[in-house]
Amino acid sequence: MAKKAIPSYLFQNAKAIVSLGADFLGTWLSPVEFAKQYANGKKINEQHPEMSKHIHFESVASLTGSNADEKFLHRPSETAAIAAALLSAVKGSEVSIADKKLKEGIEKAAKALNANKGAALVVSGSNDVNVQVIVNAINDAIGAYGVTIDWASTLNYRAGIDADFVKLVEDMNAGTVGALLIQGANPSYSWFAADKFNAGLKK
């Protein structure tokens, strides 16, 4: 059954973490909560002698990327291809990515995830439904549900629907919006098509 919600992520239970552009220590969803959980996985003592492994893929420098064990840079347009390649690698198929360094990163990430099945987690900062579907499939393949991902306790403080905002921007540019009230957000900075939003705002 499909569920339109954001689950709780339990980074403290993950021995392998792969992030596809999710700045979970800085800006993504609940960074204060995630930072505390993440720190638990990085503490070493006699009872807990191994640190969690964190591999990060990103297009823009982030706090999370700077804390990763390994970081791989890519163009924003490559996000979906990287997610698909990671799913293939986790399932044992060949990685078909032209960039040698990215291919190496995906193979390392898949190896870490497969070596820690039942204690691994993949997160994505993309709003692309297709990317999130692929990431869900990866998490299913590595046994994340019920261990590092909790659907019983969802994050309910974000209820925005990107498709509705796309329609609003179209309506603004068509001149059919008479007034616009904005509270606690800056689409001129955060929306992927800020130029279209700004053009519509002028109307």
PABA-646358 format. One record per residue (C-alpha): residue in one letter; x, y, z. Coordinates in steps of 0.1 Angstrom, whole numbers, padded with zeros to 4 digits, always signed. Example, Ala and Ser with C-alpha at 12.3 -4.5 7.8 and 13.67 -1.06 7.14 Angstrom:
// residues 2
A+0123-0045+0078;S+0137-0011+0071;
***
This chain:
// residues 203
M+0000+0000+0000;A+0014+0034-0010;K+0017+0060+0017;K+0022+0097+0011;A+0041+0106+0042;I+0076+0112+0056;P+0088+0084+0080;S+0110+0089+0110;Y+0147+0082+0102;L+0168+0064+0129;F+0204+0073+0121;Q+0216+0058+0154;N+0207+0023+0142;A+0226+0026+0109;K+0261+0012+0105;A+0261+0024+0068;I+0245+0057+0057;V+0243+0069+0021;S+0229+0103+0014;L+0219+0115-0020;G+0219+0152-0015;A+0201+0152+0019;D+0218+0177+0042;F+0205+0159+0073;L+0230+0176+0096;G+0222+0211+0083;T+0189+0217+0066;W+0170+0185+0058;L+0139+0177+0077;S+0150+0175+0114;P+0188+0182+0115;V+0190+0188+0153;E+0175+0154+0160;F+0195+0137+0132;A+0228+0152+0143;K+0223+0137+0178;Q+0215+0103+0163;Y+0244+0105+0139;A+0268+0114+0167;N+0259+0082+0185;G+0271+0062+0155;K+0304+0080+0155;K+0312+0074+0192;I+0337+0046+0199;N+0340+0027+0232;E+0346-0009+0244;Q+0309-0017+0239;H+0307+0000+0206;P+0341-0003+0188;E+0330+0005+0153;M+0319+0038+0138;S+0291+0041+0112;K+0302+0046+0076;H+0288+0077+0058;I+0291+0081+0020;H+0276+0113+0006;F+0267+0124-0029;E+0259+0160-0035;S+0258+0189-0061;V+0262+0217-0036;A+0286+0219-0007;S+0268+0212+0026;L+0275+0207+0063;T+0266+0170+0060;G+0289+0165+0030;S+0318+0181+0050;N+0313+0155+0078;A+0310+0124+0055;D+0337+0097+0055;E+0336+0099+0017;K+0320+0126-0005;F+0313+0125-0043;L+0303+0155-0063;H+0280+0155-0093;R+0258+0177-0114;P+0222+0181-0102;S+0210+0165-0135;E+0228+0133-0125;T+0208+0126-0093;A+0183+0102-0108;A+0210+0083-0127;I+0230+0079-0095;A+0200+0066-0075;A+0192+0041-0103;A+0229+0030-0105;L+0230+0025-0067;L+0199+0004-0068;S+0214-0018-0096;A+0247-0021-0076;V+0229-0031-0044;K+0211-0058-0064;G+0244-0070-0079;S+0242-0055-0114;E+0269-0036-0132;V+0271+0002-0126;S+0266+0020-0159;I+0279+0055-0150;A+0305+0071-0173;D+0323+0092-0147;K+0350+0069-0132;K+0350+0086-0097;L+0312+0085-0094;K+0311+0049-0105;E+0337+0041-0078;G+0316+0059-0052;I+0284+0041-0061;E+0302+0007-0059;K+0316+0016-0025;A+0282+0028-0013;A+0265-0004-0025;K+0292-0026-0009;A+0288-0008+0025;L+0250-0011+0023;N+0250-0048+0014;A+0276-0055+0042;N+0253-0039+0067;K+0218-0052+0056;G+0193-0046+0084;A+0215-0018+0098;A+0218+0006+0068;L+0200+0037+0055;V+0197+0057+0023;V+0183+0092+0023;S+0176+0116-0005;G+0170+0153-0005;S+0154+0153-0039;N+0118+0162-0044;D+0116+0142-0076;V+0090+0114-0070;N+0109+0090-0093;V+0142+0095-0073;Q+0123+0089-0040;V+0107+0057-0054;I+0142+0044-0063;V+0155+0053-0029;N+0125+0034-0013;A+0134+0004-0033;I+0171+0006-0022;N+0160+0008+0015;D+0136-0021+0010;A+0165-0042-0005;I+0188-0034+0024;G+0163-0042+0051;A+0160-0006+0064;Y+0122-0006+0072;G+0115-0012+0108;V+0152-0007+0118;T+0165+0026+0104;I+0132+0038+0089;D+0101+0039+0111;W+0067+0042+0093;A+0048+0039+0126;S+0060+0074+0136;T+0058+0099+0106;L+0072+0134+0104;N+0041+0155+0099;Y+0053+0191+0099;R+0058+0194+0062;A+0026+0192+0041;G+0036+0211+0010;I+0028+0197-0025;D+0052+0207-0052;A+0026+0202-0079;D+0004+0228-0063;F+0032+0253-0062;V+0040+0246-0099;K+0004+0255-0107;L+0006+0287-0086;V+0037+0298-0105;E+0019+0291-0138;D-0011+0311-0126;M+0011+0340-0115;N+0027+0341-0149;A-0007+0340-0166;G-0017+0370-0146;T-0046+0353-0128;V-0033+0358-0092;G-0043+0391-0078;A-0024+0390-0045;L+0001+0366-0029;L+0008+0363+0008;I+0041+0346+0018;Q+0050+0336+0054;G+0082+0319+0066;A+0094+0310+0031;N+0115+0325+0004;P+0107+0309-0030;S+0130+0333-0048;Y+0158+0315-0030;S+0146+0280-0025;W+0124+0271-0055;F+0142+0253-0083;A+0126+0276-0110;A+0131+0308-0090;D+0133+0328-0123;K+0097+0318-0132;F+0085+0325-0097;N+0101+0360-0098;A+0087+0367-0132;G+0052+0358-0120;L+0056+0378-0088;K+0062+0409-0109;K+0027+0404-0124;
***
